[in-house]
Every structure is written in C-alpha cells, then in structure tokens.
C-alpha cells in the first residue's frame, strides 16, 4: 500500500479510464488509485473492475447518482482518511492532468513542506493551457483572477482541479460542511485550507484539453463559481 492516493472521479469515461489508470501506475513512485464512479451508464466501472484483477492497489467506489464533482471528491476524501493515507491527490480522468506531474505535486508536500500543492495553469500569470478555445481559456483565467480579488487568497490558479492535500488538511476542513459541488468546490477547498493557515505551493503544469469523451463543463457550474465566491466571502464560509 502506498502512502499516497490518487482520486479519479468518473462519469462516462470509458474512452479514457484504462489508459489513465495504467499511466499513473507507470510512474516511478507508487501511487494507489481510487476511482469514484457516479454509476456511469457507459460501463466505466466495469472497465475498472476488470483492471482490479491486474492491479491490487486499484480501488473502486460506485455512487448511486451523479450529484456533483465536489460530492464525488468528498466521498473519496472520507474513504482515504478512513484508510489512513498521508497524501491525497485530485486528478481528472481525461489526461488534462499529466500523470508525470503527480510526483511534483507529491514532492511539494512531502519534501518542500507544503500542506497542499496545486498544479497551476496560471502560475505567475503565465498561461499553460493547450487546445482550449479562446473563450473557455479567458473564462477560466479571469475566473481565477476574479476569485483572487474577491477572496484575497494568494493563489494564481484558484479553480485548479489538480491538487495534493496532506491528510491533516482534509481532517481539519469539515468536509460535511462543504457547500459547493461544482466548479466552486475547488475554490472553497483552497479557501478553507488557506483560512486555516495551511501552507500551499503552486507547481507549474501544462493543462491539455481532453481528446476523448465529453467535457462536463456547463453554464450552471460556472454560475455557481461566479456567484458562489461572493456568497462565500459574505457569509464567512471559511468557518
């Protein structure tokens, strides 16, 4: 058993799931993987179940319904804490996050002393995104800038979904009180960790848009982020 768990939430990722799992397991450091599948109708979980015969450190949790990325991650976080992992990493299934960068996120915490590390697309305002159209790129970039201004959080990529947390961070954040389930979930997690004085480090990564499968981004998710941040600041969601 590794000391580090990579959580991969899935919904209809049959085109990507086997390849991403094998790519993570090819890394020099050993990582365990937990796939949290929201009962994908395309058979994603069946592919994972089959791969479990090959990989003993591959785990699967199937949730009954699709009710948000945040809820899937919280399910995974609780599972990881129950299994006593030291480091827990969030990662997309679609190769937008490069498995080769996992070690950099891990080292930022395990060696450099950060409590949570962020795979940043916008570190020092440099944009590292491949294959996004200009509208989506600008939306993401200025969303992170907007969050930074509203919350005063000193993080360049506030909406990043490639994050490593030490277990102590997740234990101190009351996971049952996380309010957002979509795009704003990533913002809320970082904001609460920062407000609790946990140290962070951003690691520059190149984000590559998915080549297979369908994006889960929607207008409602973006709206949650835009209006949720204001609500988060006004209501003192950090408490």
KEMARBA-942482 format. One record per residue (C-alpha): chain; x, y negated, z negated. Coordinates in steps of 0.25 Angstrom, whole numbers. Example, Ala and Ser with C-alpha at 12.3 -4.5 7.8 and 13.67 -1.06 7.14 Angstrom:
BEGIN
("A", (49, 18, -31));
("A", (55, 4, -29));
END
This chain:
BEGIN
("A", (0, 0, 0));
("A", (5, -14, 4));
("A", (5, -26, -5));
("A", (-2, -34, 6));
("A", (-15, -32, 12));
("A", (-20, -38, 26));
("A", (-35, -40, 26));
("A", (-41, -40, 40));
("A", (-55, -43, 41));
("A", (-62, -38, 53));
("A", (-75, -39, 61));
("A", (-75, -33, 75));
("A", (-60, -32, 76));
("A", (-59, -18, 83));
("A", (-50, -24, 94));
("A", (-40, -29, 84));
("A", (-41, -21, 71));
("A", (-32, -9, 75));
("A", (-21, -18, 81));
("A", (-21, -28, 69));
("A", (-20, -17, 59));
("A", (-9, -10, 66));
("A", (-1, -23, 68));
("A", (-2, -26, 53));
("A", (3, -12, 49));
("A", (15, -14, 59));
("A", (21, -26, 51));
("A", (33, -23, 43));
("A", (27, -26, 30));
("A", (16, -16, 26));
("A", (2, -23, 25));
("A", (-11, -16, 21));
("A", (-23, -19, 29));
("A", (-38, -21, 24));
("A", (-48, -23, 36));
("A", (-61, -29, 31));
("A", (-71, -26, 41));
("A", (-85, -32, 42));
("A", (-92, -20, 48));
("A", (-87, -23, 62));
("A", (-97, -17, 72));
("A", (-85, -15, 82));
("A", (-79, -4, 73));
("A", (-67, -11, 68));
("A", (-68, -4, 55));
("A", (-68, 10, 62));
("A", (-54, 6, 68));
("A", (-49, 2, 54));
("A", (-54, 15, 48));
("A", (-47, 23, 59));
("A", (-34, 15, 57));
("A", (-34, 19, 42));
("A", (-30, 33, 46));
("A", (-17, 27, 51));
("A", (-15, 16, 41));
("A", (-16, 19, 26));
("A", (-15, 4, 22));
("A", (-27, 0, 31));
("A", (-40, -3, 23));
("A", (-54, -6, 28));
("A", (-65, -13, 21));
("A", (-78, -14, 28));
("A", (-88, -25, 24));
("A", (-103, -23, 27));
("A", (-105, -36, 35));
("A", (-97, -48, 41));
("A", (-99, -59, 32));
("A", (-86, -67, 34));
("A", (-71, -67, 35));
("A", (-70, -72, 21));
("A", (-78, -61, 15));
("A", (-70, -51, 22));
("A", (-57, -56, 17));
("A", (-63, -57, 2));
("A", (-67, -43, 3));
("A", (-53, -39, 8));
("A", (-46, -48, -3));
("A", (-54, -41, -14));
("A", (-50, -28, -8));
("A", (-35, -32, -8));
("A", (-36, -37, -22));
("A", (-42, -24, -27));
("A", (-31, -16, -20));
("A", (-20, -26, -27));
("A", (-13, -31, -14));
("A", (-3, -42, -17));
("A", (-5, -49, -3));
("A", (-18, -50, 5));
("A", (-17, -55, 19));
("A", (-29, -60, 28));
("A", (-28, -57, 43));
("A", (-36, -57, 55));
("A", (-39, -44, 63));
("A", (-37, -51, 77));
("A", (-22, -53, 77));
("A", (-24, -68, 76));
("A", (-15, -66, 64));
("A", (-2, -59, 68));
("A", (2, -47, 59));
("A", (16, -51, 60));
("A", (13, -63, 51));
("A", (8, -55, 40));
("A", (22, -54, 34));
("A", (23, -69, 34));
("A", (11, -71, 26));
("A", (15, -60, 16));
("A", (29, -66, 15));
("A", (23, -80, 12));
("A", (17, -74, 0));
("A", (26, -62, -5));
("A", (39, -69, -2));
("A", (37, -84, -1));
("A", (27, -85, -13));
("A", (14, -90, -7));
("A", (1, -85, -13));
("A", (-5, -85, 0));
("A", (0, -87, 14));
("A", (-7, -92, 27));
("A", (-4, -88, 41));
("A", (-5, -102, 46));
("A", (-8, -106, 61));
("A", (-6, -121, 58));
("A", (6, -122, 48));
("A", (12, -136, 48));
("A", (1, -140, 59));
("A", (7, -131, 69));
("A", (-4, -123, 77));
("A", (0, -108, 79));
("A", (-13, -102, 86));
("A", (-13, -94, 99));
("A", (-25, -92, 108));
("A", (-35, -101, 101));
("A", (-43, -111, 110));
("A", (-40, -125, 106));
("A", (-54, -127, 100));
("A", (-52, -116, 90));
("A", (-38, -120, 87));
("A", (-41, -134, 84));
("A", (-53, -130, 76));
("A", (-44, -121, 67));
("A", (-33, -130, 66));
("A", (-41, -142, 62));
("A", (-49, -133, 53));
("A", (-37, -130, 45));
("A", (-33, -145, 45));
("A", (-47, -149, 40));
("A", (-47, -139, 29));
("A", (-33, -144, 24));
("A", (-38, -158, 24));
("A", (-51, -155, 17));
("A", (-45, -146, 6));
("A", (-31, -151, 5));
("A", (-26, -137, 6));
("A", (-11, -138, 11));
("A", (-13, -127, 21));
("A", (-12, -129, 36));
("A", (-20, -117, 40));
("A", (-31, -117, 31));
("A", (-40, -108, 39));
("A", (-30, -97, 42));
("A", (-34, -83, 40));
("A", (-20, -76, 39));
("A", (-17, -77, 24));
("A", (-10, -69, 14));
("A", (-14, -70, -1));
("A", (-7, -65, -13));
("A", (-17, -57, -21));
("A", (-17, -67, -33));
("A", (-23, -78, -23));
("A", (-35, -69, -20));
("A", (-36, -65, -35));
("A", (-37, -80, -39));
("A", (-47, -84, -27));
("A", (-61, -80, -32));
("A", (-64, -72, -19));
("A", (-79, -71, -22));
("A", (-80, -86, -23));
("A", (-74, -88, -8));
("A", (-85, -96, -1));
("A", (-82, -95, 13));
("A", (-82, -83, 22));
("A", (-77, -88, 36));
("A", (-67, -98, 41));
("A", (-67, -105, 28));
("A", (-64, -93, 20));
("A", (-49, -95, 23));
("A", (-49, -109, 19));
("A", (-56, -106, 6));
("A", (-46, -95, 2));
("A", (-34, -104, 5));
("A", (-40, -116, -2));
("A", (-43, -108, -15));
("A", (-29, -102, -15));
("A", (-23, -116, -14));
("A", (-32, -122, -24));
("A", (-27, -111, -34));
("A", (-13, -115, -31));
("A", (-9, -103, -24));
("A", (3, -105, -15));
("A", (2, -104, 0));
("A", (11, -103, 12));
("A", (7, -104, 27));
("A", (14, -96, 37));
("A", (14, -100, 51));
("A", (7, -89, 60));
("A", (3, -89, 75));
("A", (-12, -86, 75));
("A", (-17, -79, 88));
("A", (-31, -79, 92));
("A", (-37, -65, 93));
("A", (-36, -58, 107));
("A", (-47, -47, 104));
("A", (-60, -47, 97));
("A", (-69, -59, 94));
("A", (-66, -71, 85));
("A", (-74, -72, 72));
("A", (-73, -87, 72));
("A", (-87, -94, 72));
("A", (-93, -108, 70));
("A", (-99, -105, 57));
("A", (-85, -100, 52));
("A", (-79, -114, 56));
("A", (-90, -121, 50));
("A", (-88, -114, 37));
("A", (-74, -119, 37));
("A", (-77, -133, 40));
("A", (-88, -135, 30));
("A", (-83, -125, 20));
("A", (-70, -133, 18));
("A", (-77, -145, 14));
("A", (-86, -137, 5));
("A", (-74, -130, -1));
("A", (-68, -143, -5));
("A", (-80, -150, -10));
("A", (-85, -138, -18));
("A", (-72, -135, -24));
("A", (-72, -121, -18));
("A", (-58, -118, -24));
("A", (-64, -116, -38));
END
